[in-house]
Amino acid sequence: MNYLAHTLLAGSDPQLQLGGVLGDFWRGAPDPAWPPGLRAGVILHRHIDTFTDAHALLVEARALFVPPQRRYAGILLDVYFDHLLARDFSRYSDQPLAPFSTRMMSLLRESQQQMPLPMQRFIRYIGAHDGLAAYADPQVIVDVLCGIGHRLKHANPLAESAAPLFALAAPLSELFAAFFPILMQFAAGERVRLLQLEAAIPKS
């Protein structure tokens, strides 16, 4: 899953939502000095990714790709599933996409200076490009894939992968519609469990 999905799956807690984005920019264990919700949000991000990667529906989705895109199916699905989520956001959230995106951008900007430098750059970039709501635009998916392909240190086909990705729109849309409610249920349970674990940690 990508940023829109992670912030939605984090529920209504701002620290969990912030951790849902930070999870892509932090390696290793969460800092013990962080607020409990932020630590839980980073761990939730990782558990969501692990659950997603192992699920049979995602195995089926990755198998739809042929070389050279198959090697990068994980990246392609992360980006495209955020597009599908943005396109059909009202199916999965009571809040419309535009105000949700605005609220997330406010949260990210308020915390920007405390975040790792790569995340600060990401916040500036999406802030200049219509925030998380931009994923509803297919052209943004093209641009995002080009950007990821450029940042990878080795030669890759991502800049040329939008057309074969969009050609799989029908089966991928069906798989996403089947999988995302399952993922929402998993994330809801994990949010409760992780916050309970954080609350049980003795305060120094």
Buried (B, 14 or more C-beta within 10 A) or exposed (E): BBBBBBBBBBBEBBBBBBBBBBBBBBEEEBEEEBBBBBBBBBBBBBBBBEBBEEBEBBEEBBEBBEEBBEEBBBBBBBBBBBBBBBBBBEEBEEEEBBEBBBBBBEBBEEBBEEBEEEBBEBBEEBEEBBBBBBBBBBEBBBBBBBEBBEEEEEEBBBBEBBEBBBEBEEEBBEBBEEBBEEBBEBBEEBBEBBBEEBEEEEEE
